[in-house]
Amino acid sequence: MSLFRRSAALLALTFVLALGLLALGLWLGGHPEDLPGFLRSAFVANGQTKVLDEAISTVKTDYYRQIKTQSLLTSSINGMVSSLHDPYSVYLPPSSFKSFDEPESFTGIGVSVQPDKQGLRILSVFDGSPAARSGLKSGEVILKADSHSLIGVSLQKAVSLIEGPPGTAVHLQISRAGHPRAVTITRETISRPIVASEMHTVDGVKVGWVYLAAFSEGAHGQLAEAVRSLLKKGAKALVLDMRGNGGGLVSEAQLVASLFLRQGQTIVTTRGRAQPTIVLRALGGSIPASIPMVVLVDKDTASAAEIVTAALQDNHRAKVVGTHTYGKGVFQELEPLSNGGGLKITVGEYFTPDGRNLGGGGVHEGKGITPEVVVPSNQVDTEKGLRSALKTVAAEVG
């Protein structure tokens, strides 16, 4: 047989076999029970996915008004995640996923404030901010902004008078203990502030106060720098303020806790259905254990902030001052999807060194951490809350 005839015969045979396999596949597709096990799962899974495709196609084609395919896909994924009844698991579309880990920024002077009968009371001044460089301190009151009195002005309106385009100046009148002074500060674009620190003197004892806003990447480095600077300036005790800290990266929680715990001490144990049980321990390089500490918390202290608080409490390294914390006992991971979006999904639970889970079972809010020194919930986020923490730790200095 010539090479040409042999090739033609082979081509014909291949065509017949292809038709036969196609017919067999179509028949078996309607009778998956006749398939071998390893093929049956593949066909059934494909069939289940096909139903979703059919539903999206039907709505797109037959619905009385035009709907974009992307909108239907997003709604489908959102519906699936919502069916988990998990407040911590969410779908992030491509636009949101891309910016999810980017640091937030704002234009201002770098302070957190609360309303006061005289204007705005400064709660914290963030390290490296224009306010810090201008010498503003927590506890001071902003009376005026550019000649506008802040007495009786709403918080939103008062803050808007202080904020403004970067590079412009704002003229403030500041009061501390009834002594006013004028300060001119140039506004800047500020990345979301993470750490603020300040030295306080309580009953003759120097106490370092350091505030941690979130457990974002690199937070431990900023915190360590602030803590060591306070100790170098003579602090004999420390207050770690995590009021309003909603958490962040568990890896950062391990590094932050390692700043205060001896190498090898247990920080947290994590477990999940698809996750191996992992025990995270202190990595070393901690400050002296002889430095007394308290952790200041409120009802919004959650997740990674609760991990660190519980680790310091269970290892008898620090007293906790404030209110019951949020009570979150699960952790999430960010899983990218092929469309550029992603899922932030609960993958496991965490347990404190004493074996406590702070949640309410599964993804429900739990009782959280019970402080040794309780501050009323209507006072914990005011200057009274900070003063209680400062006095508690100052009393422990020998």
N, C-alpha and C positions, 0 to 999 in steps of 0.2 A: 504494500500500500504506500502511495506517495505521501510525502510530508504534508502536502496540502490537504489530501483526503483525511489523513489521520487528525489533523487539527480541526477540520470541519466536523468530524464525528465526535470529537471530544467536546466541542462547543455545543453541539446539539444535545449530548448527554447531560452536560452541565445545566442547560436550559430546562430540560425535562425534570431533573432533580430539584431545581429551584422552584418550579411550579408545584411539584409534589410537596416540598417542605413548606411552601406558603399555604397550600391547602390544609396540610396537617396542622400547621400552627394556628390557622383560623379556627379549625375544629376544636383543637385542644384548648384554645383560648376560652371557649364556652364550656369546656369540661375540665377545669383545673384539677379535679379530683383524680383524673387519669394520668396526671403528670408525675414523674419521679419527684421526691421530696425537694431536692435542691432546685429543681426547675419550677415546682409548684409555687414556692415562696416568691420567686422572681415574677411569675405571671400574675399572682394575686396582688403583689405590691404595685405592679404596673397598672393593674385594673383599678386599684384604689386611687392612685394618682390620676388616672384617666377620668374618674368621676369629677374631680376638682376641675380639671381642664375643661370637661364638658359643661360644667355649671358656669364657669367664667365665660366660655364661648357663647353659651345661650343668652346670658345677661347682656353681653356685649352686642350680640346680633339682634336680639328680639326685644330688648327693653325699649319702652316708648321714647326715651331720650338717650342720646349718646353718652356712654361712660368710657373713660380711658382704661385700657387694660392695666396700666400701672396702678391706678386707683383701686381696681378690683383685687389685684394681687396684694396690695398693702392691706386692704380690708380683710382679706382672707387670713393673712398672717396675724393681724391684730386680733381677729376673732379666735384663732387657735390659741394665742398666748393668753387672751382674756379668759378662756375656758379653764385655765389652770387655777384661777382665783388666787393669784399670787401677786400681791402689790409690788413686789420687787423685780418681777420678770417683765420685760418690755421689748417690743420690736422697735428698732431704730432704723428708719428709712435712710437711704444713702446720704442725703443732705445732713441729717442729724448725726449719723454714725461718723462721718468724716470729722466733725467738729466736737465729738463727744469728749475726747481727752485733751482738747486744746484749752489752755488756761483762760479763765474769764478775765476780762479787763474792764476798767472804768476810768473816767477822768475825775480827779479830785485831789485831796490833800493827804489821804491815807489814815483816816480815823474811823472808828465805829462809835456811834452816838446813841443816846436815848433822850426822850423829851424831859425837860426840867422846867420848873416854874419860872426860871430866869432865862431859858433858851434851850441850848443843847448841852447835855453833860457828856463829856468824852469818856467812853468806856475803855477804849484801848487805842494805842497809837502804834501803827505797824512799822516794824523795823525797816530802815532804809527809805522810808517815805518822806515827802516834803514836810509833813507835820513833825516827824521825828527830828529831822535836821533843823527845824525851827524851834525845837525845845518844848513842844506841847506835851502835856502829861495827862494820864488818866485821872479822872476826878475833877479836872478843870471844866469850867462852863463857858461855852461860846455865847456871848451876849448879843453881839452884832456881827453882821456880814455886809461889808460895803455900806456902812451907815444904816442898814436896815435892822431894826430891833427884832430879835427872835422871840420876844416874850409873847406868848399866846398864839404863836404861829404853828401851824400843823407840821408834823415831822417831815412830810413829803416836801412841803413848801420851803422849810428851813434848809433841808439838805440841798434842794435845787439852787438856793442862793449861794451855797458854798461851792458846789460843782460848777464847771464851766469848761470852755475850750482849753486844751493843753497849751502851756506857755503864757497864759494870762494870769494876772495876779488877783488875789482876793484879800481884802483888808479886814482882819478880824479883831474884835475886842474880846479878850479872854479874862476870866476872873477865877482866882483861886483863893478860897477863904476870904472872899470879900475884897481882894486887892486886884483891881483891873489893870490890864496892860494891853498895848496895841501890838499886833503881829501882822506882817505882810508875808503871804506865802504864794509861791508860784505853783499853779496846778500842773499836774503831769498825768499821762496815761499810765495807770498802774495795773499790773497783772494782779489777778486775785490774790490778796495778801494771805500768807500762810502763818507767819509767826510774828508775834509782838512780845516785847519783854520790857521789864522795868524793875528798878530796885525800890523796895519799900523799907521803912524802918518802923518796927512794931515793938513797943516797950523796950527800946534800946537795941533790938535785934535786927540785923540786916536780913531781909527776906527777899529772895529773887522770885519774881512773878513772870511766868512765860505762858503765852497763849498760843494754842495750836488750832487753826481753823479747819483743817482737813488733812487727810492722809493721801495727798496727791504725790506724784513721783518727785523725789528729792526733798520731801518735807522733813525727813529725819536729819538731813544735813543742816538745814536751816535751824532746826530746833537744837541740835547739838552745839552749833556755833553760839546760839543765844544763851544756852545753859552754861557753857564753859566761860563765856564772857562775864556772866553774873557771878560765878564762883570766883573768877579772877579778881573781880571788884570787891570781893569780901562777903558775898552772901553766905549765911550760915544755915539756911534752910530754903526750900523751894516749894512754890505752888505751881502745879501743872494745871492750867485752866483749859478744859475742853467743853465748856458750855456751848451748845449749839453746833458741836462738831458731829456731822452726820456720818463720818467714816471715810472710806476710800479703799486703798490697796492694802490687802492683808500683809503683803511683803513689807510695806512701810510700817505697819503696826509692829511687826517683828523687830525691825531696826530701831524704832522708837523705844519699845520696851527694853531692848538690849542696852539702851543708854543708862538704864536705872537698875537692871537686874544683873546678878552675877552670871558669868558664863555657864551655860548648861541648865539654868533654871527653866522650867516649863513656862511657856507663854500661852499657848493654845493648842488644842487638838482638833483637827478637821476631819470629817467623815462625809462620804457621799456614795450614792448608788454606783456611779461610774467613776468615782474618785477613790484612790487608795487612802487609808487612814494615815494621816501625817501629823507628827508631833513637832511643833515649832518651838525651838529653845533659844535662849539668849545667846548671842554670838560673841560676847566679850566687849571690852572697852568701855565698861560702865563707869560712872562717877562713883566716888567713895560712898559706901553704904552707910557711913556715919552721918551723911547729910540728911536730916529729916525732910520728909515730903508729904504733901497732901495733893489729892486730885480733886479739882472743883468741877462738878457736873450738874446738868439739869435734865429735864425730860427729853430734850432733843439731842442728848449725847447718845450716839448709836453706833452699831456695827463695829468697825475697826477701833473706834474710840472706846467702846465698851470692852473690846478684847484687851486693850492696853490697861484700862482701869481695873478690870477683873484680875489681870495678871499681877499688877502691883498690889492689889488687895489680898489675893489668895497667897501670894508669896510674902505677905507681911512686910512689904517694902513701903507702903504708903497708906494713910488713912484717906477715906473718901468723904468729901464734904459736899452737901447740896441736896438734891431731890432724887427720887428713883429715876434711873435712866430709861431710855426708850424701850428696851426689851426686844432686841432683834437677835435671833439665834441662828440665822442662816447666812450664807455668803453666795455671791454671784460671780460668774465669769462672763466676759465679753466674747461672743462667738461670731466671727465675720461670715457673711453670706455672699454668694457669687454675684448678686446684683449690686454689691457695694454697700449694702446695709448690714445689719447685724442684730443678734439677739443678746440682750443682757438677761441672763437666765440663772435661776437658783440651781446650784449644783451640789450643795451640801450644807451640813450643819457644823457649828463649832462648839467646843466645850472648854470651859475655863480650867485652870490647873487643878481645881478641886472637883472637876467633873460636872460642873453646872452648865446647863444650856439656858441662856437668858431669855429665849423666846417662849412663846405660849404653845409650843408643839407645832411642828411644821413651820408654815410661813406666817403664823399668827403672832401678833404683838404680845410680848410676855411681861413679866414683872420687872425685868431688868436687874440693876444692881442696887442693893440697899446701902445707903451711906452710913458710916459710923456717926457722923455729925449731920443732923438733918437741918436744913434751912427751909423755911416756908416757901412754897412754890411762887408766891407773889413777891418774894424778896430775893430769890436766888440769882436772878438776872439783873439785879441792881448793885449799887456799890456795897450794900449790906452783905450780899453774898460773898463778894471778894474779901470784905473785912473779916467775915467769919472764918474764911479759909486762912487768911494771913495770921489771925490771932491763934488759930488752932495749931498751926505749924510752929509759930514763934514760941509757944509754950513748951514745945518738945526740945528746944535747944538747951543743952546742959550748961 
